[in-house]
Amino acid sequence: MAASLEAALAYASAHFEDSLAELTALVEIPSVSSDKEDRRPMHDAAEWLASRLRGASLPRVEVFPTVANPIVFAERTAPGARPPVVLIYGHYDVHSPEPRQAWATEPFRAVARGDRLYARGASDMKGQIVACLLAVEAVLAAGPYPVTLKFLLEGNEEFGPSPIGDFIRDHKELLQCDFCFSADAGMIGERSPTIVYGLRGRSNCVIRVSGPADDVHDGVFGGVILNPIHVLSKMIAGFHDADGRVAIPGFYDKVREIREDERAELARLPKNDAYYLKNSGAPALWGERGYPAVERAATRPSLNILQVRAGGPSSAIPSSAEADVTARLVPDQDPTEFHEQLTRYVEANTPEAVTSEVRLVGGYRPTLTDRSSPAVVALSRALEETWGTRPLFDRIGAGIPVVGKLQDLLGVDSVLTGFSLPEDNIHGPNESVHLPTLRRGVDALVRFLFNLAEQTTGPST
């Protein structure tokens, strides 16, 4: 296997410039999933990926139509069908480039400047997909490979609703695997390879407080009719106590305290108070007392109001007021259970002069991956062999919905890394990918795939 590893690394090095040409072609397809007027770019991107997968020696490639954008599946079954079976996940859709005037160059024209390639999707996550494709192609070109590889590439990650959950539910046998690998997580810094092993879940709810049947004149009904804005504001004001803890009864009942070894691992991250102040621009930090910021942002749950809708420019008491509520959840919290807790809180704080309701509009569960699992160990070795430093283990406050769906529907964990950097400005104007980091990422993926093979066949002698 050692000789094959060197051959694969040499292949990846020799073909990296070719992969950049491919990345250029892929980012110039404007696959913006929020654009419902013209779906052709989404289909073009899916077909481009299907063609590239066939060129990477994956014999089975299919493009599945969905109620939204296509899903691309590919498979290469190893001789003897020995474990592990690896499902490589990615998304080919990109965030809207608006406002376009904030871009220095056209968002869908790849421009190389220095060590960076600028374009929407260059980092998130078309660059990561191209890196995975080159690594797989390099490994398969180096000789017999004992691990079964599958690809699952979707086109509705950035803007939903995504059909990925229904697709997984309807194609369980097709997608059977030992774990999922995704490069959609990114690195903390150029010299800090990172494995993300925890994601917070989410529960999205809408609180609606209703008063009079229609907006009524403040001069006539002021002091007579209870204003829904006042009621909603009081509810929101009671969400947190003086220590920054969520004050909704039952909210923390299932929250796990992390172990000391995990706390020590998180303390290695370059995410102190100064990090959060610098990256937020806030004058001071806030939150649950007794926990450092890095833990509050990833291992503790949070509750926020993202939008309030009520009233207008007229002198009228509005008939209703609404607030969009989002709870970021940690193991073992559940989106539906939070909705029930919030409903009870709202009902208990609704005066007789108004009515209220709480709607659950979406959510997904939090996830954790065992840091000692064989797949994580294989990835950790590969990153350390490539960067020359032990990788950081991170939990992040955001979520990747497919990770929870794969855990729920297939019973498999996801191993998350990636080679995007904070400076890549994903979702923002002038998105770019750092090419030296992406190049190292390809080498790390090659080593990762060979480490998995070594677990199957034993070390070479």
N, C-alpha and C positions, 0 to 999 in steps of 0.2 A: 504493500500500500504506500510505503514511503516514496518509492520511485514514481508511482502514479500521482502522488500529491505534487511532487516537483513538476511533473509534466502538466498537471492542471494549472498550477500557478504560472508556469511559462506560457501556457495557452491564453490565460486571462490577461497577462501582460501584453502579449502580442496583439490581442484583439480589443484592447481597451479603447483605442481611438475609433475603431469601427463601432463600438457600442455608443460612443458619444455622437456619432453621426446618426445612429438609430434613435438616441434620446432626442436629438434635434428634430427628427421627423415626427416623433411622438408628441412632443410638447407643442408642435405647430398645428396639431389637431385641437381645435378649441372645444374640448369635451367638458363643458360647463353644465353640470347636472341640473342647476337651477333654471336653465333656459328651456322652458317648455314649448317654445314656439318652433324651434328647429332641433329635432332629435338626430339629424344626420351625422353631426360630428361624433355623437356618442356611439353610433353604429360603426362609423369609420374607425374609431379608436379600438373598439372591440375586435373588429376584423383585422386591424393591424397587429394586435397582440396575438390573435389566433395564428396568423401567418408566422409571426416570430417564434411562437412556441413550437410550431411544426419544424421550423428551421433549427431549433435547439434539440432536435432528436427526441421529441415527445410524440410517440406514435398516435396517441388518442387525443384529439383536440375537438371540442365542441363549443359552439356559441349558442346559448340558450336564450330565446326571447322571454321577456317577462312583461308584467303590466307597466313597468317603467323602462329602465335601460338594460341592455343585454348583460348576461353573466357569462364569463368565459371559463371553461373548465379544461384542464389538460391532465394527462396521466401517463406515467412511464412505470410499468410494473417490473420490479426486479425479478430476475430468475430465481425460482424457488419461493418467491413471495415471503421472504423472511422479514420480521420486524426490524426496525420501526418503519411505519408508513408515515410520511411527512406531508402535511397539507400546507402549502405556501399560499398565504392570503395577501391580497393587495387590492387597491381600488384605482381605477384609471380615470375617474372623474376628478375635476378640479373645482376649486372655489372661483366665484366670479372675480374678474379682474377690476371691477369698479372700485374706486373712481379711476378711470383710465388716464386722466390728466395727471395723476400722481406718479405715473410710470415714466422713467427716463427713456425707455425704448418700448416698442410695441410688445404687449404681454405675450402674444402668440408668435413671436419671431425670436428664435434663440440667438442670443448675442453673447459671445465670449469676451470677457474683460479680465485680464490677469488670471487668477486661479479660479474664476467663477464663471458659470454659465447661467445667464439670466433668462427667465421665461416663467410664465405661470405653469406650475406643475413640475418645474425642474427638480425641486426637492420633495414636494408633497403631491403624489408620491411616485411620479413617473420615473424619476431618477432612481428611486429605490427598487422599482420593478425591473428596470433595465439592469441594475446591478445583480439582482437575483437571477435574471435570465442568463447573463454572461457567466455567472458562477456555476449554474447548473450545466450549461453547455460545456464549460471547461472540464468539469468533473466527468461528464459522460464521454467527452472526447479522449480522456486519458486512459480509458480501458474499462473493463467490466466493473459495475457498481452495484452493490448488494442491497441498496435501500430503495424502496418504492417512493416515488415522488409524484405529488399531485399539486395542481395550481387551481386556485379559486380567486378570480379577479372580477370585482363588481363595479358598477357604474353609478351607484347612488349613495356613496358614503358621505359626501359633503352636503348633500341636500336630499332630504327624504320626502315622503316615507320610502324606505328601502325594502325591496322584495327579498332581501337576503335571508331573513328568518324563514319565510315561507319556502324558499328554495332549499334551505338546509333541511327543513322538516320533510319536504317532498322527495329529497334525494339522499336520505341517510346512508343507504348502502353505497352509493357512488362516492360519498365523501368520507367514508369510514377511514380513520387514521388513528395514530397513537398520540399525536399532538399537532397543533397548528403552529407554524412559524410566520411571523409578520415583521417586516422592517418599517413599520409605520410609527415607531415610537421616537427615534432620534437619540442624539447624544447631548450630554450636558455641555461639553466643550470639545475642541479639536483634539486635545490630548487625553480625553476622558471617555473611553468607550463605555457604553452604558447598557445594562439590561434592566428593563422595566418588568417587575414581577407583580405589581399591584395596580389596579385601576379602581377609582371610585365609581359607584353606580350613580343613577340619577332618577329622580321622580319629578315630573313636570305637572303642575296643577294650576288651575285658574280659580281664584276666589271671586265670586260675584255677589255683591250686596245690592239689593233692590229696595227702593222706597216708593215714591209716588208712581202712578201709572205712566206719566209723562213728566218731562222737565216742567217745573213750576216756578213762577216769578218769585224771586227772593224778597221783593218789596211787599208782596201779598202774603206769602207763606213763611217768611223767615221767622223763626221762633215758634212755629206751629208744626212744621214738618221736619223730621229728623233727616239730616243730610247723610246719604250713603257714603260720601267721601269721609266724613267724620268717623263713622263706624269702622270703615275699612282701615283708616289711618290708625285708629286705636288698636285694632287687631294686629296690624303690622308692628306697632310700637311695642307690643307685648311678646314678640317672637323671641327676644333675647333678654337674659337677666343682666345684672350689673357686672357679672364675671365673663360675659360674652358667650355663655352657654345658651343653647336653644331651650326655650322655656315651654315647649309643647310637651305635655305629659306623655311619657312612654318613649320619647324620641331616642334616648340612650340605652334603653333596656337591653338591646342585643349587640351593642357596640363592643368589639373586642379591644382589650388593652394589648399593645404590642409587647413582645418579650424584650429583655435587655440586649440580647445579641442582635436583634433587628434594630433596636434603638441605636446601638453602636454603629451598625452598618449605615443607617441613615445619617448619622453624624459625620460620616466621611464625605457626604455630598457638599459641594460648594454653595449651599443654600442657607446662609445665615440671614439675620435680619437685614443687613446691608444689601444682600442680593434682592430681597423682595422690595425694599424701598427703592432701589435703583431701577428695577424693572417695572415697577408700578407708577413711580412718580408721586406716590402719596406722601403727605407730610409726616405720617406716623403709622405704625402697624396697629392692628386691633385683632381681637379674637379670644378664643377660649383660654382663660387663665390656667397656667400650670403646664402648658405644652409649648415647646419651641415652634417657631413658624413652619419649619420643614415638616413637622408632624401635623400641625393644624391644617396644612395645605394638602395632605395626602392620606394620613392615617386616621384623621378625625372627620366626622361629618360636618356639613355646613348647611345653612339655610339662607337664601337670598331672594329678594324681589327684583325681577329683571325689568318689569314694566308695569306702570299704572295707567289706566285709562278711565277718565272721568271728566265731566264738566266741559265747558267751552267758554268762548268770549262773551256770551250773553249774561245778563243778570238773572240767572236761573239756578235753582237747586236741581242737580241732575237726578234723573230717575234711577240711575244705577252707577256703580263704580266697580271696576275690575282690577285685579292684580295678577300678574304672571309670577308664580312661585316656583323656584327650583331648589330641591334638596339634593346635595351631593352625599351619597351614601357609602358606608364602609361595611365590611362583613360584620355581622350577618343581617344587616338591614335589608328591607324589601320595599320596592317602589309602591306596591299596592298597600302594604301595611302603613307606610307613611301617609298615603292618601287618607286612610281611615283615621289615623291620629290627627291629621290636620282638620278633617271634617268634624271630629268631636270638639276640637279646640274652637273652630269657627262657630259651631252650633252653641257652645257654652258662652260665647261672647257676642251673640246676636240679640239685640234688644227686640222687644215686641213690635216696635214701630217700623221695623224693616224685616225683610227676609234675606236668606243667604243660601248659597250652594257652593260646593267645591267639586270641580271636574278634574279627573285624572286624564291628561292628554298625551301622556307618553312616559317612557322610562325604561331603564335596564338595570340589571343587578350589578353590584360590585364583584370584582374577581381578584383572586390571589393565585399565583403559581408557586409551587414548591421550589425554593431556591436550590434544593439538593437533588432535584430530579435529574435523570441522565441527560435529558435534552438541554437543560440549563447548564449542567456541568460541561457538556460538549461545546456549547456556545461560549461559556466563560473561558475555557481553554483557548478557543480560537481567537477571541478578542485579545487575550493576553499575549498569545504568540505573535499576533499582528502588531499590536501597539507597544508591547514591551512593558505593560503595566496592568495590574489587576483591575478588571472592570468595576465600575460603580454599580451598585444595585439600588434602583430607584422605585418608589411608588409615586404615581402622579395623580393629581386631583381630578383630571378629566377622565373621560371614558372612551373606549372603542367598542361600540355596541355589538359588533360581530363576536367579540371575545366572549361575552356573556351568553350569546345565542349558541355558540359552539359548545360551551360548557353545559348549558341546559339541554340542548337537543342531541348532542353527540357524546356528552360526558368526557370531553377532552379539554385539557388546558392549552393555553397559548404561550409561546415563548416569544418575547417582544424585544426587539432592538431597533436599530436604524442608524443611518449615517447622515441625517440632516443635523444642522447646527442651529443654535438660537439666532445667529446672524442671518440665517437663510430667509427670514421674514416670510414664512409660509402664511398664506391667506392675505398678506398685505401687498402693497405695491413693490415692484422691483424684487420679486422673489428670485432666489438664485440657489445654486448648489455649489458647494466647495469641492472642486474636482479632485484634489489630492486626498481628501477624506473619503470621497466616493470610491476612489481607486483602492484605498486601503480596505474599504468595506467589501469590495469584491474578493480580495485576498482572504479576509476574515470569513466570508461565506464559504469559500472553497474549503478552508480548513475546518469549518463547522461541519460541512457535509462529509468530509473524510473522518472527522472525529466520530460522527454517527455511524459510519461504516465500520470503524474500528470497534465500536461497542458491539456490533453485530458479529464480526469475524474474529475479533481479538487483535492485539497489537502485532504489527509486522516484526519479523526477526531478521 
